[in-house]
């Protein structure tokens, strides 16, 4: 099994972690909710699999391209 990075596409603040380590997720399923410019933007799983790591916490600021989680695909 390979680890797949879940990355942000925009700079913002982590609002909500929508899954836990060990949870199964489908491709394009929201994993984390990001707030940017007063909009909520979901960060989705690029592939289906099992959440292996969550690398951020609510309130944390992230930049475009930041790895926020990893999925074991």
N, CA, C and O atoms as CSV, one atom per row, in Angstrom:
chain,resi,resn,atom,element,x,y,z
A,1,UNK,N,N,0.839,-1.189,0.000
A,1,UNK,CA,C,0.000,0.000,0.000
A,1,UNK,C,C,0.880,1.246,0.000
A,1,UNK,O,O,1.935,1.281,0.633
A,2,UNK,N,N,0.430,2.248,-0.711
A,2,UNK,CA,C,1.180,3.499,-0.827
A,2,UNK,C,C,0.490,4.603,-0.031
A,2,UNK,O,O,-0.734,4.619,0.107
A,3,UNK,N,N,1.296,5.524,0.488
A,3,UNK,CA,C,0.742,6.692,1.162
A,3,UNK,C,C,0.533,7.790,0.131
A,3,UNK,O,O,1.420,8.088,-0.668
A,4,UNK,N,N,-0.648,8.384,0.161
A,4,UNK,CA,C,-1.016,9.456,-0.764
A,4,UNK,C,C,-1.205,10.723,0.063
A,4,UNK,O,O,-1.930,10.714,1.058
A,5,UNK,N,N,-0.551,11.819,-0.348
A,5,UNK,CA,C,-0.680,13.088,0.357
A,5,UNK,C,C,-1.993,13.770,0.018
A,5,UNK,O,O,-2.418,13.787,-1.137
A,6,UNK,N,N,-2.634,14.333,1.040
A,6,UNK,CA,C,-3.803,15.183,0.862
A,6,UNK,C,C,-3.280,16.607,1.028
A,6,UNK,O,O,-2.789,16.969,2.097
A,7,UNK,N,N,-3.386,17.426,-0.042
A,7,UNK,CA,C,-2.801,18.764,-0.038
A,7,UNK,C,C,-3.863,19.841,-0.202
A,7,UNK,O,O,-4.928,19.619,-0.779
A,8,UNK,N,N,-3.529,21.026,0.332
A,8,UNK,CA,C,-4.415,22.175,0.161
A,8,UNK,C,C,-4.193,22.783,-1.216
A,8,UNK,O,O,-3.110,22.674,-1.790
A,9,UNK,N,N,-5.221,23.417,-1.731
A,9,UNK,CA,C,-5.109,24.103,-3.012
A,9,UNK,C,C,-5.092,25.613,-2.831
A,9,UNK,O,O,-4.956,26.360,-3.800
A,10,UNK,N,N,-5.233,26.064,-1.572
A,10,UNK,CA,C,-5.317,27.492,-1.285
A,10,UNK,C,C,-4.843,27.721,0.153
A,10,UNK,O,O,-4.913,26.816,0.985
A,11,UNK,N,N,-4.369,28.916,0.436
A,11,UNK,CA,C,-3.965,29.287,1.795
A,11,UNK,C,C,-5.216,29.558,2.620
A,11,UNK,O,O,-6.174,30.154,2.128
A,12,UNK,N,N,-5.205,29.115,3.881
A,12,UNK,CA,C,-6.353,29.351,4.747
A,12,UNK,C,C,-6.130,28.799,6.138
A,12,UNK,O,O,-5.014,28.432,6.507
A,13,UNK,N,N,-7.210,28.745,6.909
A,13,UNK,CA,C,-7.181,28.274,8.294
A,13,UNK,C,C,-7.995,26.988,8.382
A,13,UNK,O,O,-9.118,26.918,7.883
A,14,UNK,N,N,-7.419,25.973,9.020
A,14,UNK,CA,C,-8.126,24.702,9.219
A,14,UNK,C,C,-9.302,24.947,10.157
A,14,UNK,O,O,-9.118,25.428,11.275
A,15,UNK,N,N,-10.502,24.621,9.707
A,15,UNK,CA,C,-11.710,24.806,10.508
A,15,UNK,C,C,-12.160,23.510,11.184
A,15,UNK,O,O,-12.549,23.515,12.352
A,16,UNK,N,N,-12.106,22.409,10.447
A,16,UNK,CA,C,-12.702,21.167,10.943
A,16,UNK,C,C,-11.987,19.966,10.341
A,16,UNK,O,O,-11.735,19.917,9.137
A,17,UNK,N,N,-11.669,19.015,11.180
A,17,UNK,CA,C,-11.152,17.724,10.728
A,17,UNK,C,C,-12.373,16.814,10.618
A,17,UNK,O,O,-13.063,16.582,11.610
A,18,UNK,N,N,-12.644,16.301,9.422
A,18,UNK,CA,C,-13.896,15.590,9.171
A,18,UNK,C,C,-13.780,14.066,9.274
A,18,UNK,O,O,-14.751,13.354,9.015
A,19,UNK,N,N,-12.598,13.561,9.650
A,19,UNK,CA,C,-12.413,12.125,9.800
A,19,UNK,C,C,-11.313,11.883,10.824
A,19,UNK,O,O,-10.626,12.814,11.244
A,20,UNK,N,N,-11.154,10.647,11.213
A,20,UNK,CA,C,-10.129,10.251,12.175
A,20,UNK,C,C,-9.159,9.285,11.516
A,20,UNK,O,O,-9.477,8.662,10.504
A,21,UNK,N,N,-7.967,9.166,12.102
A,21,UNK,CA,C,-7.007,8.167,11.645
A,21,UNK,C,C,-7.685,6.800,11.744
A,21,UNK,O,O,-8.305,6.475,12.757
A,22,UNK,N,N,-7.559,6.014,10.688
A,22,UNK,CA,C,-8.182,4.692,10.647
A,22,UNK,C,C,-9.503,4.662,9.903
A,22,UNK,O,O,-9.989,3.587,9.551
A,23,UNK,N,N,-10.096,5.832,9.656
A,23,UNK,CA,C,-11.357,5.892,8.918
A,23,UNK,C,C,-11.126,5.574,7.439
A,23,UNK,O,O,-10.081,5.911,6.881
A,24,UNK,N,N,-12.091,4.934,6.820
A,24,UNK,CA,C,-12.056,4.712,5.375
A,24,UNK,C,C,-12.666,5.924,4.685
A,24,UNK,O,O,-13.682,6.458,5.131
A,25,UNK,N,N,-12.038,6.353,3.592
A,25,UNK,CA,C,-12.566,7.469,2.814
A,25,UNK,C,C,-12.594,7.080,1.341
A,25,UNK,O,O,-11.781,6.281,0.874
A,26,UNK,N,N,-13.538,7.658,0.628
A,26,UNK,CA,C,-13.647,7.452,-0.817
A,26,UNK,C,C,-12.924,8.582,-1.540
A,26,UNK,O,O,-12.695,9.650,-0.973
A,27,UNK,N,N,-12.571,8.335,-2.787
A,27,UNK,CA,C,-11.982,9.389,-3.605
A,27,UNK,C,C,-12.938,10.580,-3.663
A,27,UNK,O,O,-14.144,10.404,-3.836
A,28,UNK,N,N,-12.406,11.774,-3.520
A,28,UNK,CA,C,-13.142,13.044,-3.544
A,28,UNK,C,C,-14.014,13.281,-2.313
A,28,UNK,O,O,-14.785,14.240,-2.290
A,29,UNK,N,N,-13.912,12.432,-1.294
A,29,UNK,CA,C,-14.643,12.652,-0.043
A,29,UNK,C,C,-13.927,13.735,0.770
A,29,UNK,O,O,-12.707,13.674,0.922
A,30,UNK,N,N,-14.665,14.733,1.298
A,30,UNK,CA,C,-14.025,15.763,2.120
A,30,UNK,C,C,-13.380,15.159,3.372
A,30,UNK,O,O,-13.979,14.345,4.075
A,31,UNK,N,N,-12.145,15.585,3.622
A,31,UNK,CA,C,-11.388,15.102,4.781
A,31,UNK,C,C,-11.223,16.223,5.800
A,31,UNK,O,O,-11.302,15.993,7.006
A,32,UNK,N,N,-10.995,17.436,5.306
A,32,UNK,CA,C,-10.739,18.604,6.155
A,32,UNK,C,C,-11.473,19.791,5.560
A,32,UNK,O,O,-11.578,19.917,4.340
A,33,UNK,N,N,-11.990,20.677,6.437
A,33,UNK,CA,C,-12.637,21.903,5.982
A,33,UNK,C,C,-11.699,23.068,6.274
A,33,UNK,O,O,-11.217,23.231,7.395
A,34,UNK,N,N,-11.450,23.872,5.246
A,34,UNK,CA,C,-10.545,25.006,5.308
A,34,UNK,C,C,-11.358,26.279,5.143
A,34,UNK,O,O,-12.307,26.310,4.360
A,35,UNK,N,N,-10.997,27.330,5.873
A,35,UNK,CA,C,-11.644,28.624,5.667
A,35,UNK,C,C,-10.648,29.573,5.019
A,35,UNK,O,O,-9.523,29.735,5.491
A,36,UNK,N,N,-11.081,30.194,3.934
A,36,UNK,CA,C,-10.249,31.160,3.232
A,36,UNK,C,C,-11.160,32.246,2.675
A,36,UNK,O,O,-12.151,31.950,2.008
A,37,UNK,N,N,-10.830,33.485,2.946
A,37,UNK,CA,C,-11.621,34.624,2.470
A,37,UNK,C,C,-13.095,34.481,2.866
A,37,UNK,O,O,-13.989,34.769,2.070
A,38,UNK,N,N,-13.335,34.040,4.080
A,38,UNK,CA,C,-14.676,33.864,4.652
A,38,UNK,C,C,-15.504,32.814,3.932
A,38,UNK,O,O,-16.729,32.796,4.052
A,39,UNK,N,N,-14.844,31.940,3.185
A,39,UNK,CA,C,-15.529,30.834,2.509
A,39,UNK,C,C,-15.015,29.525,3.089
A,39,UNK,O,O,-13.841,29.421,3.444
A,40,UNK,N,N,-15.886,28.524,3.187
A,40,UNK,CA,C,-15.464,27.205,3.624
A,40,UNK,C,C,-15.179,26.358,2.395
A,40,UNK,O,O,-16.018,26.215,1.505
A,41,UNK,N,N,-13.960,25.794,2.370
A,41,UNK,CA,C,-13.510,25.025,1.221
A,41,UNK,C,C,-13.115,23.627,1.689
A,41,UNK,O,O,-12.199,23.489,2.499
A,42,UNK,N,N,-13.789,22.589,1.193
A,42,UNK,CA,C,-13.420,21.228,1.592
A,42,UNK,C,C,-12.123,20.788,0.904
A,42,UNK,O,O,-11.888,21.092,-0.266
A,43,UNK,N,N,-11.304,20.077,1.644
A,43,UNK,CA,C,-10.111,19.442,1.091
A,43,UNK,C,C,-10.449,17.964,0.990
A,43,UNK,O,O,-10.692,17.301,1.999
A,44,UNK,N,N,-10.461,17.454,-0.234
A,44,UNK,CA,C,-10.932,16.101,-0.486
A,44,UNK,C,C,-9.788,15.109,-0.641
A,44,UNK,O,O,-8.662,15.474,-0.979
A,45,UNK,N,N,-10.106,13.855,-0.387
A,45,UNK,CA,C,-9.144,12.767,-0.583
A,45,UNK,C,C,-8.887,12.585,-2.075
A,45,UNK,O,O,-9.837,12.446,-2.845
A,46,UNK,N,N,-7.613,12.584,-2.502
A,46,UNK,CA,C,-7.323,12.391,-3.920
A,46,UNK,C,C,-7.563,10.954,-4.391
A,46,UNK,O,O,-7.740,10.705,-5.583
A,47,UNK,N,N,-7.565,10.014,-3.442
A,47,UNK,CA,C,-7.832,8.596,-3.731
A,47,UNK,C,C,-8.579,8.005,-2.547
A,47,UNK,O,O,-8.542,8.547,-1.443
A,48,UNK,N,N,-9.250,6.901,-2.785
A,48,UNK,CA,C,-9.901,6.198,-1.698
A,48,UNK,C,C,-8.883,5.401,-0.901
A,48,UNK,O,O,-7.839,5.015,-1.427
A,49,UNK,N,N,-9.183,5.155,0.363
A,49,UNK,CA,C,-8.294,4.361,1.205
A,49,UNK,C,C,-8.590,4.594,2.667
A,49,UNK,O,O,-9.712,4.934,3.043
A,50,UNK,N,N,-7.565,4.406,3.496
A,50,UNK,CA,C,-7.684,4.562,4.941
A,50,UNK,C,C,-6.838,5.741,5.387
A,50,UNK,O,O,-5.686,5.870,4.974
A,51,UNK,N,N,-7.404,6.608,6.233
A,51,UNK,CA,C,-6.665,7.764,6.735
A,51,UNK,C,C,-5.528,7.253,7.623
A,51,UNK,O,O,-5.768,6.599,8.638
A,52,UNK,N,N,-4.289,7.559,7.228
A,52,UNK,CA,C,-3.115,7.100,7.963
A,52,UNK,C,C,-2.592,8.160,8.924
A,52,UNK,O,O,-2.101,7.828,10.003
A,53,UNK,N,N,-2.693,9.441,8.540
A,53,UNK,CA,C,-2.187,10.536,9.364
A,53,UNK,C,C,-3.016,11.790,9.134
A,53,UNK,O,O,-3.449,12.071,8.016
A,54,UNK,N,N,-3.228,12.534,10.202
A,54,UNK,CA,C,-3.776,13.889,10.131
A,54,UNK,C,C,-2.644,14.781,10.631
A,54,UNK,O,O,-2.184,14.615,11.761
A,55,UNK,N,N,-2.192,15.718,9.812
A,55,UNK,CA,C,-0.998,16.498,10.123
A,55,UNK,C,C,-1.278,17.924,10.582
A,55,UNK,O,O,-0.343,18.693,10.806
A,56,UNK,N,N,-2.539,18.285,10.724
A,56,UNK,CA,C,-2.918,19.641,11.134
A,56,UNK,C,C,-3.954,19.586,12.244
A,56,UNK,O,O,-4.513,18.531,12.546
A,57,UNK,N,N,-4.199,20.754,12.849
A,57,UNK,CA,C,-5.224,20.870,13.887
A,57,UNK,C,C,-6.088,22.086,13.579
A,57,UNK,O,O,-5.633,23.017,12.914
A,58,UNK,N,N,-7.340,22.088,14.061
A,58,UNK,CA,C,-8.191,23.254,13.851
A,58,UNK,C,C,-7.515,24.526,14.366
A,58,UNK,O,O,-6.889,24.535,15.426
A,59,UNK,N,N,-7.662,25.598,13.584
A,59,UNK,CA,C,-7.072,26.875,13.940
A,59,UNK,C,C,-5.708,27.113,13.309
A,59,UNK,O,O,-5.210,28.239,13.298
A,60,UNK,N,N,-5.114,26.066,12.792
A,60,UNK,CA,C,-3.792,26.167,12.176
A,60,UNK,C,C,-3.898,26.802,10.793
A,60,UNK,O,O,-4.813,26.489,10.030
A,61,UNK,N,N,-2.967,27.692,10.471
A,61,UNK,CA,C,-2.908,28.304,9.144
A,61,UNK,C,C,-2.021,27.460,8.243
A,61,UNK,O,O,-0.925,27.056,8.631
A,62,UNK,N,N,-2.506,27.202,7.040
A,62,UNK,CA,C,-1.749,26.421,6.060
A,62,UNK,C,C,-1.642,27.221,4.768
A,62,UNK,O,O,-2.473,28.084,4.485
A,63,UNK,N,N,-0.616,26.925,3.998
A,63,UNK,CA,C,-0.422,27.599,2.721
A,63,UNK,C,C,-0.759,26.650,1.578
A,63,UNK,O,O,-0.893,25.443,1.776
A,64,UNK,N,N,-0.891,27.207,0.397
A,64,UNK,CA,C,-1.184,26.409,-0.792
A,64,UNK,C,C,-0.141,25.306,-0.959
A,64,UNK,O,O,1.061,25.567,-0.903
A,65,UNK,N,N,-0.601,24.087,-1.162
A,65,UNK,CA,C,0.294,22.954,-1.357
A,65,UNK,C,C,0.719,22.244,-0.083
A,65,UNK,O,O,1.475,21.274,-0.138
A,66,UNK,N,N,0.240,22.717,1.072
A,66,UNK,CA,C,0.583,22.055,2.342
A,66,UNK,C,C,-0.026,20.659,2.400
A,66,UNK,O,O,-1.169,20.456,1.990
A,67,UNK,N,N,0.740,19.703,2.909
A,67,UNK,CA,C,0.220,18.358,3.144
A,67,UNK,C,C,-0.493,18.376,4.482
A,67,UNK,O,O,0.124,18.655,5.510
A,68,UNK,N,N,-1.792,18.081,4.480
A,68,UNK,CA,C,-2.583,18.140,5.696
A,68,UNK,C,C,-2.960,16.763,6.247
A,68,UNK,O,O,-3.333,16.627,7.412
A,69,UNK,N,N,-2.857,15.752,5.393
A,69,UNK,CA,C,-3.175,14.384,5.814
A,69,UNK,C,C,-2.525,13.421,4.818
A,69,UNK,O,O,-2.082,13.808,3.736
A,70,UNK,N,N,-2.487,12.157,5.227
A,70,UNK,CA,C,-2.013,11.096,4.332
A,70,UNK,C,C,-2.999,9.949,4.371
A,70,UNK,O,O,-3.546,9.605,5.418
A,71,UNK,N,N,-3.216,9.363,3.195
A,71,UNK,CA,C,-4.147,8.246,3.054
A,71,UNK,C,C,-3.375,7.038,2.553
A,71,UNK,O,O,-2.574,7.133,1.624
A,72,UNK,N,N,-3.628,5.915,3.178
A,72,UNK,CA,C,-3.046,4.643,2.708
A,72,UNK,C,C,-3.979,4.101,1.644
A,72,UNK,O,O,-5.094,3.669,1.937
A,73,UNK,N,N,-3.506,4.129,0.395
A,73,UNK,CA,C,-4.367,3.739,-0.720
A,73,UNK,C,C,-4.088,2.310,-1.152
A,73,UNK,O,O,-4.722,1.810,-2.081
